């Protein structure tokens, strides 16, 4: 049973966030750090469960947290650079919607992109 402590709350991740950085982690620490960071086990519980010291679990969790923070920083840089390449008044957004709506939306975006490129090509040739 998970027990509350401030460390557990400060270092919690959603499963999807943990899964995203999992390829960056040492395979030996994945189960134990997931137990603490996603499932809510304390470091003491995880240490007992995985036959490791509390300090080892604590260190691994801190390392995974640092990896997650670095990943978020990289994504921020990636999106900033991508936005620099967009036409004025455009932005990037992750969107979940019914497939039929996304097909229509992607088509509308493609048409707007083509129009922008065509208009810019004409402007540069003048």
C-alpha positions as CSV (number, residue, x, y, z in Angstrom):
1,X,0.0,0.0,0.0
2,X,1.4,3.4,-1.0
3,X,2.2,5.8,1.9
4,X,2.2,9.5,1.6
5,X,5.3,11.5,1.8
6,X,6.4,14.8,0.2
7,X,9.1,13.2,-1.9
8,X,6.6,10.9,-3.6
9,X,4.3,13.8,-4.4
10,X,7.1,16.0,-5.8
11,X,8.4,13.2,-8.0
12,X,5.2,11.8,-9.4
13,X,4.8,11.2,-13.2
14,X,1.9,10.2,-15.3
15,X,2.3,6.8,-16.9
16,X,2.5,8.3,-20.3
17,X,5.3,10.7,-19.2
18,X,7.2,7.8,-17.7
19,X,6.7,5.7,-20.8
20,X,8.0,8.6,-22.9
21,X,11.4,8.7,-21.2
22,X,11.7,5.0,-20.5
23,X,14.0,4.4,-23.5
24,X,16.4,6.9,-21.9
25,X,16.6,4.9,-18.7
26,X,18.8,2.0,-17.5
27,X,16.6,-1.1,-17.8
28,X,17.6,-2.2,-14.3
29,X,15.9,0.7,-12.6
30,X,12.7,1.0,-14.6
31,X,10.4,-1.2,-12.4
32,X,11.5,0.3,-9.1
33,X,11.3,3.9,-10.3
34,X,7.9,3.3,-11.9
35,X,6.7,1.9,-8.7
36,X,7.6,5.1,-6.9
37,X,7.0,7.7,-9.5
38,X,3.8,6.3,-11.2
39,X,2.3,3.8,-8.9
40,X,2.9,5.9,-5.7
41,X,5.0,3.5,-3.6
42,X,7.3,5.0,-1.1
43,X,11.0,4.6,-1.5
44,X,11.0,2.3,1.5
45,X,8.3,0.1,0.0
46,X,10.1,0.0,-3.3
47,X,13.4,-0.9,-1.6
48,X,11.7,-3.8,0.2
49,X,9.9,-4.9,-2.9
50,X,12.9,-4.8,-5.2
51,X,15.5,-5.8,-2.6
52,X,17.4,-2.6,-2.8
53,X,18.4,0.1,-0.3
54,X,16.1,3.1,0.2
55,X,19.0,5.3,-0.7
56,X,19.5,3.5,-4.1
57,X,15.8,3.9,-4.9
58,X,15.9,7.5,-3.8
59,X,18.9,8.1,-6.1
60,X,17.3,6.4,-9.0
61,X,14.1,8.4,-8.7
62,X,16.1,11.6,-8.6
63,X,18.0,10.5,-11.7
64,X,14.8,9.7,-13.5
65,X,13.4,13.0,-12.5
66,X,16.4,14.8,-13.8
67,X,16.0,12.9,-17.1
68,X,12.4,13.9,-17.3
69,X,13.2,17.6,-16.6
70,X,15.9,17.5,-19.4
71,X,13.4,15.8,-21.8
72,X,10.9,18.6,-21.1
73,X,13.6,21.2,-21.7
74,X,14.5,19.6,-25.0
75,X,10.9,19.5,-26.1
76,X,10.6,23.2,-25.3
77,X,13.6,24.0,-27.5
78,X,12.2,21.7,-30.2
79,X,8.8,23.5,-30.3
80,X,10.4,26.9,-30.1
81,X,12.6,26.1,-33.1
82,X,9.7,24.6,-35.0
83,X,7.6,27.7,-34.3
84,X,10.3,29.9,-35.8
85,X,9.7,28.0,-39.1
86,X,5.9,28.6,-39.1
87,X,4.1,31.3,-41.0
88,X,3.0,34.3,-38.9
89,X,0.0,33.7,-36.6
90,X,0.5,29.9,-36.8
91,X,1.2,27.7,-33.8
92,X,1.8,24.0,-32.9
93,X,-0.7,22.1,-30.9
94,X,-1.1,18.4,-29.9
95,X,-4.7,17.6,-30.7
96,X,-6.9,14.6,-30.0
97,X,-10.2,14.4,-32.0
98,X,-12.3,11.9,-33.9
99,X,-10.5,10.7,-37.0
100,X,-13.0,12.0,-39.5
101,X,-12.6,15.5,-38.0
102,X,-8.8,15.2,-38.1
103,X,-8.8,14.3,-41.8
104,X,-10.8,17.4,-42.6
105,X,-8.6,19.5,-40.3
106,X,-5.4,18.2,-41.8
107,X,-6.8,19.0,-45.3
108,X,-7.7,22.5,-44.3
109,X,-4.2,23.0,-42.7
110,X,-2.5,21.7,-45.9
111,X,-4.6,24.1,-48.1
112,X,-3.6,27.0,-45.8
113,X,0.1,26.0,-45.9
114,X,0.0,25.7,-49.7
115,X,-1.6,29.2,-50.0
116,X,1.0,30.7,-47.7
117,X,3.8,29.1,-49.7
118,X,2.3,30.2,-53.0
119,X,1.7,33.8,-51.7
120,X,5.3,34.0,-50.4
121,X,6.7,32.7,-53.7
122,X,4.8,35.4,-55.6
123,X,6.0,38.0,-53.2
124,X,9.6,37.0,-53.5
125,X,9.5,37.0,-57.3
126,X,8.1,40.5,-57.5
